Amino acid sequence: MSKLGVVEDTLFVPLAGRIYASERCPRVLYDGKALSLKGALPAGLLAWDRQSQYTLLASASRSANMDRSVRDFLRRKPDGIVAQLGCGLETAYFRCDNGKTRWYAVDLPHVIEYRRELLPEPERESYLAGDAFSEDWLRQIRAEHPDAPLLVTAGGLLHYFEERRVLGLLGMLGRFGDVELVFDAVNERGMTMLRKKYMKQVGHAGAPMFFYVDSAAELTAKAGGAAEVLAEEPYYRHIPRRGLKPSTRVSMWVSDRLRMVKMVRLGLGERRETFTGR
């Protein structure tokens, strides 16, 4: 952990959430690979009493939502490839791989180095060290797959950057052909809660956060036609809630009711089919 900065340290939060869900709420998410890493994690990371069930399942729900998007994309475009920005210790490859897709995991060099220690590169997933907002990783992927449909995931990443940088990312992706981007976002009220409560509970109150989305349509308008909205839906819409604590179910209901957290899917470059959500 000493090699990681304040923001990069947050890569342990979703992993802890996936382990918790796999052990106690597998209907939300089951991640066998995350469970296999349990013994290799820093001491004290899995002290469940430091967080509420809701905060633990918030990150597991993000992975479950991302999985839906990946599987839908690969059903619609079986020749497509997947790139994960800010991959951290995400293990989606082991949950969603269809046996033939090429995967890419992109993160800062020291995070990729740490990732390799715990998760050596599997057969069809390549690790790319670099800045998610730089074209280098995208140019490398397009050099290997010039015309393939590309799904870019940015789970738990964009909150930490200013809107102008996110708009720059949309413009960059739009210049590289058939690309879809899926990410999680909060609205302005959700950002307030994220800063004041959630990040404090998970032990990262010092992580700076900037980007929020009140309306995906407004975001794409700011992008100047670089993107179109394929899907914008409440974060917990597809998350099974039976068996969860009443306080967790209430928090999920309130979040969805107020659109505090959402999943956003954008199309960039050439026109695409609309996300089915099935």
C-alpha positions in Angstrom: 0.0 0.0 0.0 2.9 2.4 0.6 3.4 2.7 -3.2 -0.1 4.1 -3.7 -1.3 7.6 -3.3 -4.5 8.9 -1.6 -6.7 8.4 -4.7 -5.0 5.1 -5.8 -5.5 3.7 -2.3 -9.3 3.6 -3.0 -8.7 0.6 -5.3 -9.0 -1.6 -2.2 -12.6 -0.3 -1.5 -14.3 -2.1 -4.4 -12.3 -5.2 -3.8 -13.4 -5.3 -0.2 -17.0 -4.8 -1.3 -16.9 -7.6 -3.8 -15.5 -10.0 -1.2 -18.2 -9.0 1.3 -20.9 -9.5 -1.4 -19.5 -12.8 -2.4 -19.5 -14.1 1.1 -22.7 -12.6 2.5 -24.9 -11.3 -0.4 -24.0 -13.4 -3.5 -27.3 -12.5 -5.2 -25.9 -9.0 -5.6 -22.5 -10.2 -6.9 -20.4 -13.4 -6.7 -16.7 -13.0 -7.5 -14.6 -16.1 -7.0 -11.4 -14.4 -8.1 -11.9 -11.7 -5.5 -12.3 -14.3 -2.8 -9.1 -16.0 -3.9 -7.2 -12.8 -3.1 -8.6 -12.4 0.4 -5.5 -13.8 2.1 -3.1 -11.5 0.2 -4.7 -8.2 1.2 -3.3 -5.7 3.7 -4.2 -6.5 7.3 -7.4 -4.8 8.6 -8.8 -4.2 5.1 -11.7 -6.5 5.6 -12.9 -5.2 9.0 -16.5 -5.1 8.1 -17.5 -3.2 11.3 -15.9 0.0 9.9 -18.5 0.3 7.2 -22.3 -0.2 6.8 -23.7 -2.9 4.6 -24.9 -0.2 2.2 -21.4 1.2 1.6 -19.9 -2.2 1.2 -22.6 -3.2 -1.4 -22.4 0.2 -3.2 -19.1 -0.8 -4.8 -20.2 -4.4 -5.4 -23.3 -3.1 -7.1 -21.1 -1.0 -9.4 -19.3 -4.1 -10.5 -22.6 -5.9 -11.0 -23.8 -3.0 -13.1 -20.6 -2.9 -15.1 -20.9 -6.7 -15.7 -24.4 -6.2 -17.2 -23.0 -3.6 -19.6 -20.1 -5.8 -20.6 -22.2 -8.9 -21.2 -24.8 -6.9 -23.2 -22.0 -5.3 -25.3 -20.5 -8.7 -26.1 -23.9 -10.2 -27.0 -24.6 -7.3 -29.4 -21.0 -7.1 -30.7 -19.3 -10.5 -30.2 -16.2 -9.2 -32.1 -15.9 -6.3 -29.7 -13.1 -5.7 -27.2 -13.2 -4.3 -23.7 -10.9 -1.7 -22.1 -11.1 -0.9 -18.4 -9.9 2.6 -17.3 -8.7 2.9 -13.8 -8.8 -0.9 -13.5 -7.2 -1.0 -10.0 -7.9 -4.6 -8.8 -11.0 -5.1 -10.8 -11.6 -8.8 -11.7 -14.3 -8.4 -14.4 -12.3 -10.5 -16.9 -12.8 -13.6 -14.7 -16.6 -12.9 -14.3 -17.5 -11.8 -17.8 -15.0 -13.2 -20.3 -16.6 -15.1 -23.1 -13.6 -17.2 -24.1 -12.5 -15.1 -27.1 -12.7 -11.4 -26.3 -9.5 -9.3 -25.9 -9.4 -7.3 -22.7 -7.2 -4.3 -21.7 -6.7 -3.0 -18.2 -5.4 0.6 -18.0 -4.1 2.3 -14.9 -1.1 4.4 -13.6 2.2 2.6 -13.8 2.6 2.0 -10.0 -1.0 0.7 -9.8 -0.4 -1.7 -12.7 2.8 -2.9 -11.0 0.8 -3.6 -7.8 -2.0 -5.3 -9.8 0.5 -7.6 -11.5 1.7 -8.8 -8.0 -1.8 -9.9 -7.1 -3.2 -10.6 -10.5 -0.7 -11.8 -13.1 -2.0 -11.1 -16.7 -4.4 -13.8 -17.8 -4.4 -15.2 -21.3 -6.4 -12.5 -23.2 -6.2 -9.5 -20.9 -3.3 -7.0 -21.4 -2.2 -4.5 -18.8 -1.4 -1.0 -20.1 0.4 1.4 -17.8 -0.5 5.0 -18.5 -2.8 8.0 -18.1 -6.5 7.2 -18.8 -6.8 10.7 -20.3 -3.9 10.3 -22.7 -4.3 8.8 -26.2 -1.4 6.4 -25.8 -3.5 3.4 -24.5 -6.2 4.0 -27.1 -3.7 4.3 -30.0 -2.1 1.0 -28.9 -5.5 -0.8 -28.8 -6.5 0.6 -32.2 -3.1 -0.4 -33.7 -4.0 -4.0 -32.7 -7.7 -3.8 -33.4 -8.3 -1.0 -36.0 -12.0 -1.6 -36.7 -13.3 -3.6 -33.7 -16.2 -2.2 -31.6 -14.7 -1.0 -28.3 -16.4 -0.8 -24.9 -14.6 1.4 -22.4 -15.5 1.1 -18.7 -14.7 3.7 -16.1 -15.9 2.3 -12.9 -15.4 4.5 -9.8 -13.0 6.7 -11.8 -14.4 9.9 -13.2 -15.6 11.4 -9.8 -11.9 12.3 -9.1 -11.5 14.6 -12.1 -12.8 18.0 -13.2 -15.5 18.2 -15.8 -13.3 19.7 -18.4 -11.0 16.6 -18.3 -14.0 14.2 -18.6 -15.2 16.2 -21.6 -11.8 15.9 -23.1 -11.9 12.2 -22.6 -15.3 12.0 -24.5 -13.8 14.0 -27.4 -10.7 11.7 -27.5 -12.8 8.5 -27.5 -15.0 9.9 -30.3 -12.0 10.2 -32.6 -11.3 6.5 -32.5 -14.2 4.9 -34.3 -16.9 2.7 -32.8 -16.6 3.3 -29.0 -19.1 3.0 -26.1 -18.3 4.3 -22.7 -20.0 3.2 -19.5 -19.4 4.8 -16.1 -21.0 5.4 -12.8 -21.8 9.0 -11.7 -23.5 10.9 -8.9 -25.6 14.0 -9.2 -24.8 17.2 -7.3 -26.7 16.0 -4.2 -25.0 12.6 -4.5 -21.6 14.3 -4.7 -22.3 16.1 -1.4 -23.2 12.7 0.3 -20.2 11.1 -1.3 -17.8 13.7 0.1 -19.4 14.0 3.6 -20.4 10.4 4.4 -19.4 7.6 2.0 -15.7 8.4 1.6 -15.4 9.0 5.3 -16.9 5.6 6.1 -14.5 3.8 3.7 -11.5 5.7 5.2 -10.7 8.0 2.3 -12.2 11.3 3.3 -9.1 13.1 1.9 -9.6 11.9 -1.7 -10.5 14.9 -3.9 -13.8 14.6 -5.9 -15.1 16.9 -8.5 -17.2 15.4 -11.3 -21.0 14.9 -11.1 -23.8 14.4 -13.7 -27.2 15.8 -13.1 -28.2 15.0 -16.7 -26.4 12.8 -19.2 -28.1 14.8 -22.0 -26.6 18.0 -20.6 -23.2 16.4 -20.4 -23.3 15.3 -24.0 -24.4 18.7 -25.1 -21.4 20.2 -23.4 -19.3 17.7 -25.3 -20.4 19.4 -28.5 -21.8 16.5 -30.3 -19.0 14.1 -29.4 -21.3 11.7 -27.6 -24.9 10.4 -27.5 -26.8 9.0 -24.5 -27.4 5.2 -24.9 -28.6 4.6 -21.3 -29.0 6.5 -18.0 -30.6 4.6 -15.2 -30.8 4.5 -11.4 -27.8 2.7 -9.9 -29.7 0.0 -7.9 -32.5 -0.7 -10.5 -31.2 -4.2 -11.2 -29.7 -5.0 -7.8 -31.5 -7.8 -5.9 -32.5 -6.5 -2.5 -34.1 -9.6 -0.9 -32.3 -10.5 2.3 -30.5 -7.2 2.7 -30.8 -5.2 5.9 -33.8 -2.9 6.0 -31.5 0.2 6.3 -29.6 -0.9 3.2 -32.8 -1.4 1.2 -34.1 2.1 2.3 -30.8 3.7 1.3 -30.9 2.1 -2.1 -34.5 3.2 -2.6 -33.7 6.8 -1.6 -30.6 6.9 -3.8 -32.6 5.7 -6.9 -35.6 7.9 -6.1 -33.4 11.0 -6.0 -31.1 9.8 -8.8 -28.2 10.4 -6.5 -26.1 7.6 -8.2 -26.6 6.4 -11.7 -25.1 4.4 -14.5 -24.4 6.2 -17.7 -23.7 4.7 -21.1 -22.6 6.8 -24.0 -22.0 6.1 -27.7 -19.1 7.9 -29.4 -17.7 7.9 -32.9 -19.9 6.0 -35.4 -23.5 5.4 -34.6 -24.3 2.3 -32.5 -27.2 0.1 -31.4 -29.0 1.2 -28.2 -28.1 -0.6 -25.0 -30.8 -3.3 -24.4 -30.2 -3.6 -20.6 -31.3 -7.2 -20.6 
